[in-house]
Amino acid sequence: MHDGDSRYDDSRAATPIAAAEPGVNLLWTSGWDSTFELLQLLLKHRVPVTPYYLEDTTRASTATELRAMQRIRGALYDAFPETRELLRPLRTFRVADLDPDPEISKALRAIRSRIYIGSQYEWLALFCKRHGMDDIELSVHIDDKVQALLAPYVRAYDHGGKYRSFRMDHCHADKAEYTLFRYFSFPLFQIDKRAMARDAEREDWSWIMDMTWFCHRPVRGRPCGACAPCVYTIEEGLAWRVPRSRRALWFLYRKLALPLKPPLRAALASVRRR
Protein backbone atom coordinates (compact mmCIF):
# COMPACT_ATOMS: atom_id res chain seq x y z
CA MET A 1 0.00 0.00 0.00
CA HIS A 2 2.83 2.36 0.85
CA ASP A 3 5.12 1.69 -2.16
CA GLY A 4 8.18 1.38 0.03
CA ASP A 5 8.08 5.00 1.15
CA SER A 6 10.72 5.20 3.89
CA ARG A 7 9.12 8.42 5.14
CA TYR A 8 5.90 6.62 6.03
CA ASP A 9 5.59 5.89 9.77
CA ASP A 10 2.86 3.42 10.72
CA SER A 11 2.40 4.42 14.38
CA ARG A 12 0.35 2.15 16.61
CA ALA A 13 1.65 3.04 20.08
CA ALA A 14 -0.86 3.80 22.83
CA THR A 15 1.55 6.02 24.77
CA PRO A 16 1.37 9.84 24.57
CA ILE A 17 3.11 11.39 21.58
CA ALA A 18 6.20 13.38 22.47
CA ALA A 19 5.92 17.05 21.55
CA ALA A 20 9.62 17.90 21.82
CA GLU A 21 10.25 18.52 18.13
CA PRO A 22 9.62 22.09 16.99
CA GLY A 23 7.21 22.69 14.16
CA VAL A 24 3.54 22.10 13.43
CA ASN A 25 1.36 19.02 13.85
CA LEU A 26 -1.18 18.79 11.01
CA LEU A 27 -4.12 16.48 10.42
CA TRP A 28 -3.60 15.63 6.74
CA THR A 29 -6.02 13.56 4.68
CA SER A 30 -4.75 14.34 1.15
CA GLY A 31 -7.85 16.56 0.82
CA TRP A 32 -8.03 20.07 -0.61
CA ASP A 33 -8.06 22.00 2.66
CA SER A 34 -5.40 20.14 4.64
CA THR A 35 -3.11 19.97 1.59
CA PHE A 36 -3.45 23.72 1.06
CA GLU A 37 -2.42 24.26 4.68
CA LEU A 38 0.47 21.83 4.24
CA LEU A 39 1.73 23.87 1.27
CA GLN A 40 1.41 27.10 3.22
CA LEU A 41 3.39 25.69 6.13
CA LEU A 42 6.16 24.20 3.99
CA LEU A 43 6.51 26.68 1.13
CA LYS A 44 5.33 29.98 2.59
CA HIS A 45 6.07 29.83 6.32
CA ARG A 46 9.01 27.38 6.00
CA VAL A 47 8.22 25.47 9.18
CA PRO A 48 8.68 21.74 9.86
CA VAL A 49 5.45 19.72 9.67
CA THR A 50 4.52 16.38 11.18
CA PRO A 51 1.41 15.07 9.37
CA TYR A 52 -1.09 12.77 11.09
CA TYR A 53 -3.72 10.53 9.51
CA LEU A 54 -6.47 8.56 11.24
CA GLU A 55 -7.07 5.41 9.23
CA ASP A 56 -10.69 4.31 9.02
CA THR A 57 -10.55 0.84 7.48
CA THR A 58 -14.32 0.86 6.89
CA ARG A 59 -14.04 3.72 4.40
CA ALA A 60 -13.45 2.80 0.77
CA SER A 61 -11.20 5.79 0.14
CA THR A 62 -8.49 4.99 2.71
CA ALA A 63 -6.00 3.42 0.29
CA THR A 64 -6.68 6.14 -2.29
CA GLU A 65 -5.98 8.87 0.27
CA LEU A 66 -2.71 7.27 1.34
CA ARG A 67 -1.58 6.96 -2.28
CA ALA A 68 -2.49 10.61 -2.91
CA MET A 69 -0.36 11.68 0.05
CA GLN A 70 2.58 9.71 -1.32
CA ARG A 71 2.20 11.36 -4.74
CA ILE A 72 2.01 14.82 -3.19
CA ARG A 73 5.05 14.15 -1.02
CA GLY A 74 7.03 12.94 -4.05
CA ALA A 75 6.01 15.97 -6.10
CA LEU A 76 7.09 18.29 -3.27
CA TYR A 77 10.45 16.58 -2.93
CA ASP A 78 11.10 16.88 -6.67
CA ALA A 79 9.96 20.49 -7.12
CA PHE A 80 10.98 21.86 -3.72
CA PRO A 81 13.95 19.85 -2.37
CA GLU A 82 13.98 21.82 0.88
CA THR A 83 10.76 20.07 1.86
CA ARG A 84 12.70 16.82 2.34
CA GLU A 85 13.85 18.21 5.67
CA LEU A 86 10.69 20.10 6.57
CA LEU A 87 8.08 17.38 5.87
CA ARG A 88 8.39 14.66 8.47
CA PRO A 89 7.13 11.07 8.13
CA LEU A 90 3.37 10.55 8.04
CA ARG A 91 2.10 9.16 11.34
CA THR A 92 -0.97 6.96 10.99
CA PHE A 93 -3.28 5.64 13.70
CA ARG A 94 -6.29 3.35 13.42
CA VAL A 95 -9.69 4.68 14.37
CA ALA A 96 -10.56 1.15 15.53
CA ASP A 97 -7.85 1.37 18.21
CA LEU A 98 -9.44 4.37 19.93
CA ASP A 99 -11.24 3.68 23.20
CA PRO A 100 -14.49 5.58 23.86
CA ASP A 101 -14.56 8.45 26.32
CA PRO A 102 -17.86 9.34 28.06
CA GLU A 103 -17.11 13.07 28.23
CA ILE A 104 -16.31 13.33 24.52
CA SER A 105 -19.26 11.14 23.51
CA LYS A 106 -21.59 13.28 25.62
CA ALA A 107 -20.27 16.45 23.96
CA LEU A 108 -20.90 15.04 20.48
CA ARG A 109 -24.46 14.05 21.43
CA ALA A 110 -25.13 17.51 22.85
CA ILE A 111 -23.96 19.20 19.67
CA ARG A 112 -25.86 16.76 17.47
CA SER A 113 -29.06 17.57 19.34
CA ARG A 114 -28.75 21.03 17.72
CA ILE A 115 -26.80 20.44 14.49
CA TYR A 116 -25.47 17.33 12.79
CA ILE A 117 -21.69 16.97 12.55
CA GLY A 118 -19.71 13.93 11.46
CA SER A 119 -18.44 11.20 13.78
CA GLN A 120 -14.87 12.00 12.71
CA TYR A 121 -14.80 14.87 15.19
CA GLU A 122 -15.30 12.39 18.02
CA TRP A 123 -12.46 10.20 16.67
CA LEU A 124 -10.15 13.18 16.40
CA ALA A 125 -10.85 14.35 19.95
CA LEU A 126 -10.40 10.79 21.27
CA PHE A 127 -7.08 10.54 19.45
CA CYS A 128 -5.80 13.84 20.85
CA LYS A 129 -6.91 13.10 24.41
CA ARG A 130 -5.40 9.62 24.32
CA HIS A 131 -2.04 10.84 23.05
CA GLY A 132 -1.80 14.05 25.04
CA MET A 133 -1.96 16.34 22.03
CA ASP A 134 -3.41 19.81 22.54
CA ASP A 135 -2.26 21.75 19.48
CA ILE A 136 -2.82 20.03 16.16
CA GLU A 137 -4.09 21.86 13.10
CA LEU A 138 -7.55 21.00 11.79
CA SER A 139 -8.49 22.51 8.43
CA VAL A 140 -11.89 23.99 9.28
CA HIS A 141 -12.76 26.71 6.76
CA ILE A 142 -15.51 29.12 5.69
CA ASP A 143 -18.57 27.26 4.30
CA ASP A 144 -17.75 24.34 6.59
CA LYS A 145 -20.66 23.59 8.94
CA VAL A 146 -18.24 23.24 11.85
CA GLN A 147 -16.77 26.69 11.16
CA ALA A 148 -20.19 28.27 11.69
CA LEU A 149 -20.71 26.14 14.80
CA LEU A 150 -17.42 27.23 16.39
CA ALA A 151 -17.35 30.89 15.31
CA PRO A 152 -18.83 32.21 18.61
CA TYR A 153 -16.28 30.29 20.69
CA VAL A 154 -12.86 30.86 19.05
CA ARG A 155 -10.19 33.48 19.56
CA ALA A 156 -7.43 34.56 17.18
CA TYR A 157 -3.77 34.19 18.09
CA ASP A 158 -0.37 34.60 16.48
CA HIS A 159 1.30 31.28 15.69
CA GLY A 160 4.97 31.79 16.46
CA GLY A 161 5.14 35.07 14.56
CA LYS A 162 4.49 33.20 11.30
CA TYR A 163 0.74 33.35 10.72
CA ARG A 164 -2.64 33.95 12.33
CA SER A 165 -4.71 31.05 13.57
CA PHE A 166 -7.68 30.37 15.86
CA ARG A 167 -8.37 28.23 18.93
CA MET A 168 -11.26 27.56 21.26
CA ASP A 169 -11.37 30.24 23.96
CA HIS A 170 -11.05 28.80 27.47
CA CYS A 171 -13.80 31.11 28.68
CA HIS A 172 -16.20 28.67 26.97
CA ALA A 173 -14.82 25.62 28.80
CA ASP A 174 -18.31 24.70 29.99
CA LYS A 175 -19.57 24.25 26.41
CA ALA A 176 -19.80 20.96 24.54
CA GLU A 177 -18.03 22.63 21.61
CA TYR A 178 -15.01 23.31 23.81
CA THR A 179 -14.89 19.71 25.05
CA LEU A 180 -14.85 18.35 21.51
CA PHE A 181 -12.63 20.94 19.79
CA ARG A 182 -10.27 22.17 22.52
CA TYR A 183 -7.36 20.17 21.11
CA PHE A 184 -7.19 21.88 17.73
CA SER A 185 -6.07 25.08 16.07
CA PHE A 186 -7.82 26.37 12.96
CA PRO A 187 -5.45 28.19 10.56
CA LEU A 188 -7.99 28.25 7.69
CA PHE A 189 -10.86 29.59 9.77
CA GLN A 190 -11.25 32.77 7.69
CA ILE A 191 -10.79 31.43 4.15
CA ASP A 192 -12.99 29.38 1.79
CA LYS A 193 -12.14 26.87 -0.93
CA ARG A 194 -12.42 29.44 -3.75
CA ALA A 195 -9.91 31.71 -2.02
CA MET A 196 -7.61 28.73 -1.52
CA ALA A 197 -7.83 28.02 -5.24
CA ARG A 198 -6.94 31.64 -6.05
CA ASP A 199 -4.03 31.64 -3.62
CA ALA A 200 -2.76 28.32 -5.00
CA GLU A 201 -2.92 29.72 -8.54
CA ARG A 202 -1.00 32.83 -7.51
CA GLU A 203 1.68 30.76 -5.76
CA ASP A 204 1.89 28.24 -8.65
CA TRP A 205 0.67 25.40 -6.41
CA SER A 206 -2.40 24.48 -8.48
CA TRP A 207 -0.71 21.48 -10.06
CA ILE A 208 -0.13 20.04 -6.59
CA MET A 209 -3.65 20.86 -5.44
CA ASP A 210 -4.92 18.88 -8.43
CA MET A 211 -3.37 15.77 -6.81
CA THR A 212 -5.61 16.04 -3.74
CA TRP A 213 -8.39 13.56 -3.03
CA PHE A 214 -11.74 14.04 -1.32
CA CYS A 215 -14.30 11.37 -2.26
CA HIS A 216 -15.17 8.74 0.37
CA ARG A 217 -16.64 6.20 -2.10
CA PRO A 218 -14.61 6.32 -5.34
CA VAL A 219 -16.04 4.56 -8.38
CA ARG A 220 -13.41 3.11 -10.71
CA GLY A 221 -10.89 5.54 -9.32
CA ARG A 222 -13.04 8.64 -9.81
CA PRO A 223 -15.17 10.73 -7.39
CA CYS A 224 -18.64 9.27 -6.88
CA GLY A 225 -20.51 12.60 -6.85
CA ALA A 226 -22.89 11.55 -4.05
CA CYS A 227 -20.88 11.18 -0.82
CA ALA A 228 -20.70 14.11 1.60
CA PRO A 229 -17.22 15.34 0.51
CA CYS A 230 -18.30 15.28 -3.15
CA VAL A 231 -21.44 17.26 -2.30
CA TYR A 232 -19.44 19.82 -0.31
CA THR A 233 -16.84 20.10 -3.07
CA ILE A 234 -19.55 20.98 -5.58
CA GLU A 235 -21.47 23.32 -3.29
CA GLU A 236 -18.34 25.17 -2.16
CA GLY A 237 -17.33 26.18 -5.67
CA LEU A 238 -15.07 23.37 -6.92
CA ALA A 239 -17.60 21.46 -9.02
CA TRP A 240 -15.01 20.99 -11.77
CA ARG A 241 -13.28 18.45 -9.52
CA VAL A 242 -16.23 16.04 -9.86
CA PRO A 243 -16.72 14.39 -13.29
CA ARG A 244 -19.64 15.90 -15.18
CA SER A 245 -21.47 12.57 -15.34
CA ARG A 246 -21.26 12.28 -11.55
CA ARG A 247 -22.60 15.76 -10.91
CA ALA A 248 -26.02 14.45 -11.98
CA LEU A 249 -25.90 12.16 -8.94
CA TRP A 250 -25.26 15.21 -6.76
CA PHE A 251 -28.39 16.86 -8.21
CA LEU A 252 -30.48 13.78 -7.41
CA TYR A 253 -28.98 13.51 -3.94
CA ARG A 254 -29.71 17.16 -3.21
CA LYS A 255 -33.30 16.97 -4.48
CA LEU A 256 -34.32 13.54 -3.20
CA ALA A 257 -32.06 12.17 -0.45
CA LEU A 258 -30.84 15.28 1.34
CA PRO A 259 -34.30 16.51 2.47
CA LEU A 260 -34.90 13.13 4.15
CA LYS A 261 -31.78 13.21 6.30
CA PRO A 262 -32.88 15.62 9.09
CA PRO A 263 -36.18 13.81 9.86
CA LEU A 264 -34.42 10.44 9.78
CA ARG A 265 -31.73 11.66 12.17
CA ALA A 266 -34.39 13.14 14.47
CA ALA A 267 -36.32 9.86 14.46
CA LEU A 268 -33.18 7.84 15.27
CA ALA A 269 -32.26 10.23 18.09
CA SER A 270 -35.76 9.90 19.52
CA VAL A 271 -35.50 6.10 19.47
CA ARG A 272 -32.11 6.18 21.25
CA ARG A 273 -33.46 8.42 24.00
CA ARG A 274 -36.28 5.99 24.89
C-alpha positions as CSV (number, residue, x, y, z in Angstrom):
1,M,0.0,0.0,0.0
2,H,2.8,2.4,0.8
3,D,5.1,1.7,-2.2
4,G,8.2,1.4,0.0
5,D,8.1,5.0,1.2
6,S,10.7,5.2,3.9
7,R,9.1,8.4,5.1
8,Y,5.9,6.6,6.0
9,D,5.6,5.9,9.8
10,D,2.9,3.4,10.7
11,S,2.4,4.4,14.4
12,R,0.3,2.2,16.6
13,A,1.6,3.0,20.1
14,A,-0.9,3.8,22.8
15,T,1.6,6.0,24.8
16,P,1.4,9.8,24.6
17,I,3.1,11.4,21.6
18,A,6.2,13.4,22.5
19,A,5.9,17.0,21.6
20,A,9.6,17.9,21.8
21,E,10.2,18.5,18.1
22,P,9.6,22.1,17.0
23,G,7.2,22.7,14.2
24,V,3.5,22.1,13.4
25,N,1.4,19.0,13.8
26,L,-1.2,18.8,11.0
27,L,-4.1,16.5,10.4
28,W,-3.6,15.6,6.7
29,T,-6.0,13.6,4.7
30,S,-4.7,14.3,1.1
31,G,-7.8,16.6,0.8
32,W,-8.0,20.1,-0.6
33,D,-8.1,22.0,2.7
34,S,-5.4,20.1,4.6
35,T,-3.1,20.0,1.6
36,F,-3.4,23.7,1.1
37,E,-2.4,24.3,4.7
38,L,0.5,21.8,4.2
39,L,1.7,23.9,1.3
40,Q,1.4,27.1,3.2
41,L,3.4,25.7,6.1
42,L,6.2,24.2,4.0
43,L,6.5,26.7,1.1
44,K,5.3,30.0,2.6
45,H,6.1,29.8,6.3
46,R,9.0,27.4,6.0
47,V,8.2,25.5,9.2
48,P,8.7,21.7,9.9
49,V,5.4,19.7,9.7
50,T,4.5,16.4,11.2
51,P,1.4,15.1,9.4
52,Y,-1.1,12.8,11.1
53,Y,-3.7,10.5,9.5
54,L,-6.5,8.6,11.2
55,E,-7.1,5.4,9.2
56,D,-10.7,4.3,9.0
57,T,-10.6,0.8,7.5
58,T,-14.3,0.9,6.9
59,R,-14.0,3.7,4.4
60,A,-13.5,2.8,0.8
61,S,-11.2,5.8,0.1
62,T,-8.5,5.0,2.7
63,A,-6.0,3.4,0.3
64,T,-6.7,6.1,-2.3
65,E,-6.0,8.9,0.3
66,L,-2.7,7.3,1.3
67,R,-1.6,7.0,-2.3
68,A,-2.5,10.6,-2.9
69,M,-0.4,11.7,0.1
70,Q,2.6,9.7,-1.3
71,R,2.2,11.4,-4.7
72,I,2.0,14.8,-3.2
73,R,5.0,14.1,-1.0
74,G,7.0,12.9,-4.0
75,A,6.0,16.0,-6.1
76,L,7.1,18.3,-3.3
77,Y,10.4,16.6,-2.9
78,D,11.1,16.9,-6.7
79,A,10.0,20.5,-7.1
80,F,11.0,21.9,-3.7
81,P,14.0,19.9,-2.4
82,E,14.0,21.8,0.9
83,T,10.8,20.1,1.9
84,R,12.7,16.8,2.3
85,E,13.9,18.2,5.7
86,L,10.7,20.1,6.6
87,L,8.1,17.4,5.9
88,R,8.4,14.7,8.5
89,P,7.1,11.1,8.1
90,L,3.4,10.5,8.0
91,R,2.1,9.2,11.3
92,T,-1.0,7.0,11.0
93,F,-3.3,5.6,13.7
94,R,-6.3,3.3,13.4
95,V,-9.7,4.7,14.4
96,A,-10.6,1.2,15.5
97,D,-7.8,1.4,18.2
98,L,-9.4,4.4,19.9
99,D,-11.2,3.7,23.2
100,P,-14.5,5.6,23.9
101,D,-14.6,8.4,26.3
102,P,-17.9,9.3,28.1
103,E,-17.1,13.1,28.2
104,I,-16.3,13.3,24.5
105,S,-19.3,11.1,23.5
106,K,-21.6,13.3,25.6
107,A,-20.3,16.5,24.0
108,L,-20.9,15.0,20.5
109,R,-24.5,14.0,21.4
110,A,-25.1,17.5,22.8
111,I,-24.0,19.2,19.7
112,R,-25.9,16.8,17.5
113,S,-29.1,17.6,19.3
114,R,-28.7,21.0,17.7
115,I,-26.8,20.4,14.5
116,Y,-25.5,17.3,12.8
117,I,-21.7,17.0,12.5
118,G,-19.7,13.9,11.5
119,S,-18.4,11.2,13.8
120,Q,-14.9,12.0,12.7
121,Y,-14.8,14.9,15.2
122,E,-15.3,12.4,18.0
123,W,-12.5,10.2,16.7
124,L,-10.1,13.2,16.4
125,A,-10.9,14.3,20.0
126,L,-10.4,10.8,21.3
127,F,-7.1,10.5,19.5
128,C,-5.8,13.8,20.8
129,K,-6.9,13.1,24.4
130,R,-5.4,9.6,24.3
131,H,-2.0,10.8,23.0
132,G,-1.8,14.0,25.0
133,M,-2.0,16.3,22.0
134,D,-3.4,19.8,22.5
135,D,-2.3,21.8,19.5
136,I,-2.8,20.0,16.2
137,E,-4.1,21.9,13.1
138,L,-7.5,21.0,11.8
139,S,-8.5,22.5,8.4
140,V,-11.9,24.0,9.3
141,H,-12.8,26.7,6.8
142,I,-15.5,29.1,5.7
143,D,-18.6,27.3,4.3
144,D,-17.7,24.3,6.6
145,K,-20.7,23.6,8.9
146,V,-18.2,23.2,11.8
147,Q,-16.8,26.7,11.2
148,A,-20.2,28.3,11.7
149,L,-20.7,26.1,14.8
150,L,-17.4,27.2,16.4
151,A,-17.4,30.9,15.3
152,P,-18.8,32.2,18.6
153,Y,-16.3,30.3,20.7
154,V,-12.9,30.9,19.1
155,R,-10.2,33.5,19.6
156,A,-7.4,34.6,17.2
157,Y,-3.8,34.2,18.1
158,D,-0.4,34.6,16.5
159,H,1.3,31.3,15.7
160,G,5.0,31.8,16.5
161,G,5.1,35.1,14.6
162,K,4.5,33.2,11.3
163,Y,0.7,33.3,10.7
164,R,-2.6,34.0,12.3
165,S,-4.7,31.0,13.6
166,F,-7.7,30.4,15.9
167,R,-8.4,28.2,18.9
168,M,-11.3,27.6,21.3
169,D,-11.4,30.2,24.0
170,H,-11.0,28.8,27.5
171,C,-13.8,31.1,28.7
172,H,-16.2,28.7,27.0
173,A,-14.8,25.6,28.8
174,D,-18.3,24.7,30.0
175,K,-19.6,24.3,26.4
176,A,-19.8,21.0,24.5
177,E,-18.0,22.6,21.6
178,Y,-15.0,23.3,23.8
179,T,-14.9,19.7,25.1
180,L,-14.8,18.3,21.5
181,F,-12.6,20.9,19.8
182,R,-10.3,22.2,22.5
183,Y,-7.4,20.2,21.1
184,F,-7.2,21.9,17.7
185,S,-6.1,25.1,16.1
186,F,-7.8,26.4,13.0
187,P,-5.5,28.2,10.6
188,L,-8.0,28.2,7.7
189,F,-10.9,29.6,9.8
190,Q,-11.3,32.8,7.7
191,I,-10.8,31.4,4.2
192,D,-13.0,29.4,1.8
193,K,-12.1,26.9,-0.9
194,R,-12.4,29.4,-3.7
195,A,-9.9,31.7,-2.0
196,M,-7.6,28.7,-1.5
197,A,-7.8,28.0,-5.2
198,R,-6.9,31.6,-6.0
199,D,-4.0,31.6,-3.6
200,A,-2.8,28.3,-5.0
201,E,-2.9,29.7,-8.5
202,R,-1.0,32.8,-7.5
203,E,1.7,30.8,-5.8
204,D,1.9,28.2,-8.6
205,W,0.7,25.4,-6.4
206,S,-2.4,24.5,-8.5
207,W,-0.7,21.5,-10.1
208,I,-0.1,20.0,-6.6
209,M,-3.7,20.9,-5.4
210,D,-4.9,18.9,-8.4
211,M,-3.4,15.8,-6.8
212,T,-5.6,16.0,-3.7
213,W,-8.4,13.6,-3.0
214,F,-11.7,14.0,-1.3
215,C,-14.3,11.4,-2.3
216,H,-15.2,8.7,0.4
217,R,-16.6,6.2,-2.1
218,P,-14.6,6.3,-5.3
219,V,-16.0,4.6,-8.4
220,R,-13.4,3.1,-10.7
221,G,-10.9,5.5,-9.3
222,R,-13.0,8.6,-9.8
223,P,-15.2,10.7,-7.4
224,C,-18.6,9.3,-6.9
225,G,-20.5,12.6,-6.9
226,A,-22.9,11.5,-4.1
227,C,-20.9,11.2,-0.8
228,A,-20.7,14.1,1.6
229,P,-17.2,15.3,0.5
230,C,-18.3,15.3,-3.2
231,V,-21.4,17.3,-2.3
232,Y,-19.4,19.8,-0.3
233,T,-16.8,20.1,-3.1
234,I,-19.6,21.0,-5.6
235,E,-21.5,23.3,-3.3
236,E,-18.3,25.2,-2.2
237,G,-17.3,26.2,-5.7
238,L,-15.1,23.4,-6.9
239,A,-17.6,21.5,-9.0
240,W,-15.0,21.0,-11.8
241,R,-13.3,18.4,-9.5
242,V,-16.2,16.0,-9.9
243,P,-16.7,14.4,-13.3
244,R,-19.6,15.9,-15.2
245,S,-21.5,12.6,-15.3
246,R,-21.3,12.3,-11.6
247,R,-22.6,15.8,-10.9
248,A,-26.0,14.4,-12.0
249,L,-25.9,12.2,-8.9
250,W,-25.3,15.2,-6.8
251,F,-28.4,16.9,-8.2
252,L,-30.5,13.8,-7.4
253,Y,-29.0,13.5,-3.9
254,R,-29.7,17.2,-3.2
255,K,-33.3,17.0,-4.5
256,L,-34.3,13.5,-3.2
257,A,-32.1,12.2,-0.5
258,L,-30.8,15.3,1.3
259,P,-34.3,16.5,2.5
260,L,-34.9,13.1,4.1
261,K,-31.8,13.2,6.3
262,P,-32.9,15.6,9.1
263,P,-36.2,13.8,9.9
264,L,-34.4,10.4,9.8
265,R,-31.7,11.7,12.2
266,A,-34.4,13.1,14.5
267,A,-36.3,9.9,14.5
268,L,-33.2,7.8,15.3
269,A,-32.3,10.2,18.1
270,S,-35.8,9.9,19.5
271,V,-35.5,6.1,19.5
272,R,-32.1,6.2,21.2
273,R,-33.5,8.4,24.0
274,R,-36.3,6.0,24.9
